[in-house]
């Protein structure tokens, strides 16, 4: 856990080490965010990290999206993702539910070329499954925007939990 006062005392390397995990396997966001300091509030830090994502190239944004695991996947993933998915009940799916999520993930990836991203906090498997089905119907440009929006929401939750 950290606080905003301790951030002021960090050097660039310490900041990247402390916050590089917030965006899944993408410490480059923390690295570039450093250039926007000082961070006057938690919301200011969140906004500046979102600016880095927004200003990233399409290739970098796609790389960021692809760094996220499939929802309900039975693979190694970042500790934060494990906790988030477990809280939404995605670690305790029946075999039938798992197969349905797996099929939806594949259908989504076949259409968009990247994994389905959803900030699962406060949701359950029913809500998540309905959202997957809805978003499969979106076009590529709108779904890319939605995926980035969800990634920023995930990062926002992680920062709020980490900074007190």
N, C-alpha and C positions, 0 to 999 in steps of 0.2 A: 504494500500500500504506500502511496505517496501523497504529497500535498503540493500545492502550487508554490509555496515558499521554497521547498526543496528543489523544485525545477529551476528556480532562479540561480541556484548555486551549482547546477550541473554544467559540465562542459558538453560539447557536441557528442563525443563518444559515449559519455554516461547517459545522455538523453536517448540516444539511439538504442543503447542496451536496455534501458528502462521501458521504452515505449515502442520498440521495433516489432513487438508481438501483437500490438493492438489491431493492425490490419493483417489478416492471415498470411503468414509467410512473406510479408512485404515490408521489410524494415526500411526500404527506400522512402516510404511515406514519412516516417519519423525523421529520417535524415534530411529530407527536403523541408519538412515543417520547421526544423530548427532555424532556418533562415527567416522565419516570420516572427521570431521572439521579439519582445517579451510577450508572454501569455498572461493577460490580466485577469482571466477567469477560466474556469473549466469550459464554459461555452466558447470562449475565445479560442482555446486550444482545439476544441472540436471543429470549429469553423475553419481554422487555419489548416488543419489536416484535411478537411473536406476540399478546400481550395487546391491543395496539392493533388488530390485525386482528380478533381475537375480539370485541372490544367495539364494532367498527364496525357501523353499521346494515346491514341486509340489502341495501339499495340500494348502499351503499359496497362491500360485499363482492362484489356482482355486478359493479360497475364495475371492481373490482380483477381479477376473473376475466376479464372481457371485454377488459382491457388486454393480455392475453397473446396472442401469435400462435398460429395453428394450427400444430401440429407438422408439419414437412416442407413448410410453405408456402413458396412462392417469392415472398416479399414482403420489403419492408424491415422489419427488426425491430431491437430493441436489440442492441448489440454483445455483451452477455452471453448473450443468447438464441442468437445466431448461433454463438458458440463452443460452447455447450452442445449445440445440435442437431448441429453438425458433428462433435463428439466421439462422438456416438451414431450417426453414419453417415447422418443424415437429409438431408444435403446432397448425397449421392451415390446417390440412389435411381434405379433403372432407370425408364423411362417407365411400365412396368406397376406397379411398386411405388408410384410417385408417384400414379398413378390410384387405387390401392387405398387409400392413406392419405387422399387427397382425398375419396373416397367415404365412408370411415369418419368423417372429420372432419365432413362434411356430415350424416351420419346422427346423429352425436352432437349437433351443434349444433341440428338439427331437434328432437331430443328434449328437450334441456336448455336451449337458448337461450343457451348460452355455449360457448367453445372447450374442447376437451379439454386438461386440464393434467396434466402428468406430469414429475416431476423425473427427467430422462433420464440424469443422471450415473451411469456404471457400467452402463448398459443398452445394448442394441443394438436395431436396427429390429424384430427378431423379437419380443423381449420387449415392446417398446412397442406393437406391433400387437396382440399377445395381450391386453395390458392394456386397450387401447381397446375391443376386442371384449367383454371381461368387463364393463367399466364401463358400456357401453351398456345392459346389463341391470339396472343399479341404478335405484332410485327417485330422484326429484328431491332429496329431503331428504338422503339418504345421499350422493348424488353431489356436492351442494354442500359437504358436510363434507369429502369426499375431495379435491375441488378446492382447498379452503382448506389442507388438510393438505399437499398437494403444493406449493402456492405457498410455504408456510412452509419446506418442505424445500429448495426452490430458493433462497430467501433465505438460509437457513442455510449452504448450500454457498457462496454468493457472499460472505457475511460471513467465513466461514472462510478463503477464498482471499484476501480483502482485508486482514484484520487478522492481523498476525503478532506 
